[in-house]
Amino acid sequence: GLANSVDTAQTEVEADAKTMSALTSDPMQVDWNQTSCNLTLFVQNTGQIELNIDSVGAIINGSAATVNHSRLLGNQTLWNTGEVAELNICPRGIIMASGQEIFITIIVQSESFKGVYGQHAFTEVIRLV
Protein backbone atom coordinates (compact mmCIF):
# COMPACT_ATOMS: atom_id res chain seq x y z
CA GLY A 1 0.00 0.00 0.00
CA LEU A 2 0.85 3.64 0.33
CA ALA A 3 2.88 3.16 3.52
CA ASN A 4 5.15 0.65 1.77
CA SER A 5 5.59 3.02 -1.19
CA VAL A 6 6.58 5.85 1.16
CA ASP A 7 9.01 3.56 3.02
CA THR A 8 10.59 2.42 -0.25
CA ALA A 9 10.89 6.02 -1.49
CA GLN A 10 12.54 7.05 1.79
CA THR A 11 14.99 4.13 1.52
CA GLU A 12 15.82 5.11 -2.08
CA VAL A 13 16.50 8.71 -1.01
CA GLU A 14 18.70 7.43 1.83
CA ALA A 15 20.62 5.12 -0.54
CA ASP A 16 21.15 7.95 -3.05
CA ALA A 17 22.35 10.27 -0.26
CA LYS A 18 24.92 7.68 0.87
CA THR A 19 26.13 6.94 -2.70
CA MET A 20 28.89 9.35 -3.75
CA SER A 21 32.03 9.35 -5.88
CA ALA A 22 34.63 11.83 -7.07
CA LEU A 23 37.38 12.12 -9.64
CA THR A 24 40.82 11.63 -8.09
CA SER A 25 42.73 11.95 -11.38
CA ASP A 26 44.33 15.32 -12.10
CA PRO A 27 41.62 16.77 -14.37
CA MET A 28 44.21 18.68 -16.40
CA GLN A 29 46.38 15.58 -17.04
CA VAL A 30 44.11 12.73 -18.19
CA ASP A 31 45.73 9.98 -20.26
CA TRP A 32 44.12 9.47 -23.68
CA ASN A 33 45.14 7.01 -26.39
CA GLN A 34 43.13 7.46 -29.62
CA THR A 35 44.60 4.34 -31.25
CA SER A 36 43.48 1.97 -28.49
CA CYS A 37 40.42 4.11 -27.62
CA ASN A 38 41.45 4.32 -23.98
CA LEU A 39 40.76 7.16 -21.56
CA THR A 40 42.09 6.38 -18.07
CA LEU A 41 40.37 7.89 -15.02
CA PHE A 42 40.61 7.28 -11.28
CA VAL A 43 37.40 7.54 -9.25
CA GLN A 44 37.11 7.34 -5.46
CA ASN A 45 34.14 6.12 -3.43
CA THR A 46 33.42 9.20 -1.30
CA GLY A 47 30.07 7.96 -0.03
CA GLN A 48 29.03 5.88 2.95
CA ILE A 49 28.16 2.59 1.24
CA GLU A 50 29.92 0.15 -1.07
CA LEU A 51 29.83 0.85 -4.81
CA ASN A 52 29.43 -1.76 -7.55
CA ILE A 53 32.59 -1.77 -9.70
CA ASP A 54 30.64 -3.50 -12.50
CA SER A 55 27.91 -0.82 -12.60
CA VAL A 56 29.78 2.28 -13.76
CA GLY A 57 28.65 4.38 -16.70
CA ALA A 58 30.37 7.17 -18.60
CA ILE A 59 29.25 9.97 -20.90
CA ILE A 60 31.85 11.95 -22.85
CA ASN A 61 30.85 15.25 -24.48
CA GLY A 62 27.23 14.11 -24.38
CA SER A 63 27.82 10.68 -25.95
CA ALA A 64 27.62 7.36 -24.13
CA ALA A 65 30.99 5.69 -23.69
CA THR A 66 31.99 2.13 -22.81
CA VAL A 67 33.83 1.28 -19.60
CA ASN A 68 36.10 -1.42 -21.08
CA HIS A 69 37.91 -2.31 -17.89
CA SER A 70 37.70 -1.38 -14.23
CA ARG A 71 39.80 -2.43 -11.28
CA LEU A 72 40.28 -1.41 -7.68
CA LEU A 73 43.69 -0.14 -6.64
CA GLY A 74 45.68 -1.80 -3.87
CA ASN A 75 44.33 -5.30 -4.57
CA GLN A 76 41.01 -4.37 -2.96
CA THR A 77 38.05 -6.64 -3.69
CA LEU A 78 35.27 -4.29 -2.52
CA TRP A 79 34.76 -0.66 -3.59
CA ASN A 80 34.28 0.63 -0.06
CA THR A 81 34.46 4.22 1.19
CA GLY A 82 37.85 5.74 0.38
CA GLU A 83 38.85 3.08 -2.16
CA VAL A 84 39.85 4.16 -5.68
CA ALA A 85 38.94 2.47 -8.97
CA GLU A 86 40.85 2.77 -12.24
CA LEU A 87 38.48 3.04 -15.19
CA ASN A 88 39.45 2.49 -18.83
CA ILE A 89 36.82 4.21 -20.96
CA CYS A 90 36.30 4.13 -24.74
CA PRO A 91 34.29 6.99 -26.27
CA ARG A 92 33.55 5.28 -29.60
CA GLY A 93 33.01 7.47 -32.63
CA ILE A 94 34.60 10.54 -31.05
CA ILE A 95 37.92 11.92 -32.28
CA MET A 96 39.80 13.63 -29.46
CA ALA A 97 43.29 15.10 -29.33
CA SER A 98 45.93 15.82 -26.72
CA GLY A 99 45.34 19.22 -25.12
CA GLN A 100 41.60 19.10 -25.77
CA GLU A 101 39.21 19.84 -22.90
CA ILE A 102 36.12 17.65 -22.71
CA PHE A 103 33.17 17.08 -20.41
CA ILE A 104 32.95 13.69 -18.75
CA THR A 105 30.10 12.39 -16.61
CA ILE A 106 30.60 9.33 -14.43
CA ILE A 107 27.60 7.43 -13.04
CA VAL A 108 28.02 4.96 -10.19
CA GLN A 109 25.63 2.58 -8.45
CA SER A 110 25.83 1.21 -4.94
CA GLU A 111 25.59 -2.39 -3.94
CA SER A 112 22.20 -3.34 -2.48
CA PHE A 113 21.28 -1.14 0.50
CA LYS A 114 18.13 -2.21 2.38
CA GLY A 115 16.91 -3.77 -0.88
CA VAL A 116 17.49 -0.75 -3.14
CA TYR A 117 20.44 0.67 -5.10
CA GLY A 118 21.79 4.19 -4.73
CA GLN A 119 22.87 6.22 -7.75
CA HIS A 120 25.30 9.12 -8.09
CA ALA A 121 26.64 11.07 -11.05
CA PHE A 122 29.20 13.85 -11.37
CA THR A 123 30.50 15.86 -14.32
CA GLU A 124 34.01 17.26 -14.70
CA VAL A 125 35.89 19.15 -17.38
CA ILE A 126 39.12 17.29 -18.10
CA ARG A 127 42.13 17.98 -20.36
CA LEU A 128 43.60 15.17 -22.41
CA VAL A 129 47.32 14.44 -22.59
C-alpha positions, 0 to 999 in steps of 0.5 A: 500500500501507500505506507510501503511506497513511502518507506521504499521512497525514503529508503531510495532517497537514503541510498542515493544520499549515501552513494557518492564518488569523485574524480581523483585523477588530475583533471588537467592531465588525463591519459588518452590514447586514440589508437586503443580508444582508452581514456584512463580515469581514477574515481574514489568512493566518497560515499558511505556505502559500497559501490558496484565496480561492475555498474559504472557508466560514462558519458563523454561530451554528451555521448555514451561511452563504454567502460572497457575495464575497471579495477580497484587499486591496492588489490582491494576486492570491494569498492568501499568508502575511500577506495579508488577504482581505475576506469578504462573508458572508450568513447567510440566514434569521437575523435579527441586530441591531446590538449583538448578539454572535454566534459565527462560524466561518471555514473556509479551505483551502490551495492544493495542497501536495504533492498534498493540501489543508490545512484550518483553522477558527477560531471568534470571538465578534463584535459587530455594528454 
